[in-house]
Amino acid sequence: MSIKFNIPCVQIIRLVLLLGILSQANIAKSNPTVPTMRLLVFKRAKSLDNGISISWYEQTWNKDILNINGIKNNDFLLLKKLGFKSIRLPVAFEYFESEHIPADKIFTYIDKVVEQCHLYGFKLIIDYHGGSFNETNYSAETPKIIDLWLKLTKRYVHQGYDNLFFELYNEPPHMNPQIWKDAAYNIVTAIRKIDKQRTLIIGASNYDSIYELSRLVRLADENIIYTFHFYEPFLFTHQGAEWIGAQESTVGVPFPYNAENFPILNPKAKNTDGEKNYSQYPRDGNEQSIRDKLQIIKDWATKYNVPVICGEYGVYNKYADVNSRCRYIKAVRRTLKILNIPGMMWDYNGNFSIFYGKPSISNLPACMKNAVDYSSQK
C-alpha cells in the first residue's frame, strides 16, 4: 500500500529552504560571530599580562618629580629578567597643568618611556591619573580630559597599535555610574574621530570597582579592554595606609586569616568601614574569597564576551609582614591565571613595591621570587 502526497515540488523546495534558514539562525544564535576587531583586542589584552605600574609621574606630592629619572635602562633589564612584559605609566596630567607646565613638555618625558619600552620590548599603557572628575563637575571636566587625549592621540597616532595603549581615566570616584559611562563614551567618540585603531582601556566608577564593572553594560565599541583594580580584602592590602585614614589603622593583619595572630581592632577604626572589614576578615582573608570575587568579573566578561585586565593589585608594604605579602601576591596571580585574566601589579618602585629597598634581585625576598615566578635559571 502506498500513500501519495499531493504537494507541488515548488512548495517542497520552499519548505526545505525555510528549514535551512531556521537551522542557520539557531546556529548563529547559539554561536554568535565575534567581530574581528574584538578578537584582536583579546589578543592585545593577553599581551599585557605580567605587567607592572611605574610610580613616577603620578607623584603630585613630589614637587621635584620632573627632575627625577624614575626608570633607567637597568630597571628595564631588571623587569625583563623578572618576567614582566608590560608597563603602566600613570601620569597626573591635571596636576601638571595646574602647575602651569605645558602639556608638550610632559609629552617629551613620556616620549622617552615610549622609546625605552620599544627598545626593551615592553607593551606600554599611558594612564590618565589623579584627575578631579566627579559627579558635580563632570560637564566641565570631560572636555578637559577629551582635549588632553586628543593631543596624545595625534602625537602617538603612528605608534604601533599592539604596543601602546591608552587608559582613559584612573579610578573614577563613587558617583552615579551612568555619569561616568556617558563621559567615557564621549571621550571614546572624540578619540575615534582621529584614531579608530588604538585600543582603549576603561574601568568603572567607584575607583575601578569590580562590583560597578559587573553592573556595567559594555560600550558600543569593539576596540576596548575593560579594567578593574583588585585590593580585596582591603583590611589586609591597605593596613596602616595613612592616606586612607582611621579605617585602616589596624595593622599586623596576616594573610591568610589566622585566629592565633589576628590583631585586635585599633580603637580608631571603630564605627568606620574598617570595623566592618575587620569583622568580615575571617571569611574574606583567604584565597577562596579572592577566587569568588574575581569570578564576578570573569562572569561579566563572559556574558559580554569582552576582554578584561586587572589593572592594579598589590599590598602596601609598610606594615604587612613579608610572608603574608608574598602569599597574597601569589594567591592573586595564581587565581588570575586560572581565570585567564591578565594582571598588572601596583607597583615597581613605590610604597607597594615587591622589593625591600631599591629594586634589585638582591632586594627581592626569597618568598617574593617564588610569588612572581622568578627563577635565576630563566
Phi, psi and omega in degrees: 000129181242145179252132181252134177252123180268062179250121180301149180301324182298319180292323178297316180299316179299319180296317179298316179297318180296317178298323178295317180296316179297322178297314179296324180295319179294322178296316181296324181291321181276340179229071183298144179285127178272126179305145182304318181300319182293324176299320178295321181291325173302317179295318179294321178299317180298328181290346180272358180297158185055052180254170181205144177272145175257115178282114187198276187281005173262359187279079181293340180281348181257101186291346182253020191298327183287347178262005180253130176274093187292335180214123183253176181301322179297330177293318178297320179295320178295315179300321179294318180297326181280354176095006177287146186238345183217155182232136175251125183249098177285135180229127180274071185302317183295322179297313180298323177296319179294337177270008177062035175263119184303141180302321181300327178292318177297322181298327180294327176291320178294323178308318182297318179294320177302315180296317181294320178297320177296318182295319185261002173079036177255143167286152182227134172249125171266122187245125174285108191242144169072032178280178182245017179303131176206185187292338184262336184246010187302326182292332177271327184281325183303314178299327178294317179295317178299316181301317179295315182292328177294322177296315179294320180299315179294323183292322187249019185298337181263001176285147184303133184290338178276352189242339183234130184232152178246122173260113195296325183193125180280127172047067171305135187289180179294129182192177169302115186302333180293329179298313180292320181298318178296319179296316179299317178300317180293323178294314179300314181301319180294317179296321184294340176291338179254319186219110181271350189259342183292131177280127183254150181242128186224135174248181181262172177290182184060044172067050180057042184293140175294327184286319177294321179296323181292346178257356183282141169267126186305152179284157180276060177214127186280347189254050183230137168254133180264140184237157174213157176250140186234109177229038180265137354280134187297327179303324179276308190292335182241023181301128178079004182293111187297326184287346178277324178106199189300330185297335180254026183282345178282122181238171183082020180282123182271161169227129357286176180303136177220115185299330184291327182238029177277126185288163173282155180294130175295130181306332180296336184273355181297141180064027174235175175299334179297326178291320178295315179296325179298315182292334181271347188300324176304333177267328186269339188275061180202167184291327179296322178295321175301314180298317181298319182288317179292333178296331177302315180288322178299318179296320179296314180298323178293320180302314182264356180054053180234153178281142175230153172227152171270104188283341177209137164203150181165186184222131172300125193263008184283323186241332181290134180290152190298321183292322176295318178300316180297316181296322180292311179303316181296319181295317180294313180300317181296317181293318178301319181292321178299320182273359180060045176247117177299146183229149178229128183279151167242114359211184185281314194223021179246208185276008169246013185300147177279352181266160168250102188100198181295144181302123177190160178298321182293336179262013177259113182303150182303319181291330178285327174302318178293320183296323181262011176063037177272136174223133180295347180275353182292000000 
